[in-house]
């Protein structure tokens, strides 16, 4: 075998190995950049925000549902825990006629239109 053909084969082999190595390095760099620069999913971010808002809302409103408190003290309305309210409703509706009239009276009291304010006095009277 001739030394020129041997060096040509070696040179071609070196070029092929160099070219394949370059492609491999570029492919690895592209892969690492994709994994490093990948943005988080918008849907996952929104879902996490919604879950946080829901937990904050429940945290703020759960105490209101579990204790007695005045809803409107002037009108005599009291906030009652849910389980106790269920018991009271079941007890009250044993007699549907009386319960309906009681419900209508409470609704009329709650949604009653306040009396019209008197007109201001005339300064010339």
C-alpha positions in Angstrom: 0.0 0.0 0.0 1.2 3.4 -0.9 1.9 5.9 1.9 -0.1 8.6 0.0 -3.2 6.5 0.0 -2.7 5.6 3.6 -2.4 9.3 4.6 -5.4 10.2 2.4 -7.5 7.5 4.1 -6.4 8.7 7.5 -7.1 12.3 6.5 -10.6 11.4 5.2 -11.3 9.4 8.4 -10.2 12.3 10.5 -12.5 14.6 8.5 -15.4 12.2 9.0 -14.8 11.8 12.7 -14.4 15.6 13.1 -17.6 16.2 11.1 -19.6 13.6 13.1 -18.2 15.0 16.4 -19.2 18.5 15.4 -22.8 17.3 14.6 -22.9 15.5 17.9 -21.7 18.5 19.9 -24.2 20.8 18.1 -27.0 18.2 18.8 -26.1 18.1 22.5 -26.0 21.9 22.7 -29.5 22.2 21.1 -30.9 19.5 23.4 -29.5 21.3 26.5 -30.8 24.7 25.4 -34.2 23.3 24.8 -34.4 21.8 28.2 -32.9 24.9 29.9 -34.9 27.6 28.0 -38.2 25.8 28.0 -41.0 28.0 29.3 -43.5 26.5 31.8 -46.9 25.6 30.5 -49.4 28.4 30.7 -52.2 26.0 31.6 -50.2 24.7 34.6 -49.4 28.2 35.8 -53.0 29.3 35.5 -54.2 26.2 37.3 -51.8 26.9 40.2 -53.0 30.5 40.4 -56.6 29.3 40.5 -55.9 26.8 43.2 -54.2 29.5 45.3 -57.1 31.9 44.8 -59.6 29.1 45.8 -57.6 28.2 48.9 -57.4 31.9 49.9 -61.2 32.3 49.4 -62.0 29.2 51.4 -59.6 30.3 54.1 -61.3 33.6 54.4 -64.9 32.3 54.2 -64.8 29.1 56.2 -64.9 30.8 59.6 -68.0 32.7 58.5 -69.7 29.4 57.8 -68.9 27.7 61.1 -69.8 30.3 63.8 -72.6 32.5 65.0 -72.5 36.1 64.2 -74.7 39.1 63.5 -75.6 39.5 59.8 -77.7 42.7 60.5 -78.2 43.4 64.2 -80.6 46.3 63.5 -83.0 43.9 61.7 -82.3 41.0 64.0 -80.6 38.7 61.5 -78.0 36.2 62.8 -75.5 34.2 60.8 -75.9 30.5 61.8 -73.5 27.6 61.1 -74.6 25.5 58.1 -75.4 22.3 60.0 -77.5 24.1 62.6 -79.3 26.0 59.8 -80.2 22.7 58.1 -81.6 21.4 61.4 -83.7 24.6 61.9 -85.0 24.4 58.3 -86.1 20.8 58.6 -87.7 21.5 62.0 -89.5 24.6 60.7 -90.8 22.9 57.5 -92.6 20.2 59.5 -95.6 22.6 59.2 -95.4 23.9 55.6 -98.2 26.5 55.9 -96.6 28.2 59.0 -93.1 27.9 57.4 -94.3 29.6 54.2 -96.0 32.5 56.1 -92.9 32.9 58.3 -90.6 32.9 55.2 -92.8 35.6 53.5 -92.7 37.8 56.6 -89.0 37.5 56.9 -88.6 38.3 53.2 -90.9 41.3 53.5 -88.9 42.5 56.5 -85.5 42.1 54.7 -86.5 43.7 51.4 -88.8 46.4 52.8 -88.3 49.8 51.2 -87.3 52.3 53.7 -89.6 55.3 54.1 -88.9 58.3 52.0 -86.8 61.0 53.7 -88.8 64.2 54.5 -88.1 67.1 52.2 -85.7 69.7 53.6 -87.4 72.6 55.2 -87.6 75.8 53.3 -85.4 78.5 54.7 -88.2 81.1 54.1 -90.8 79.4 56.2 
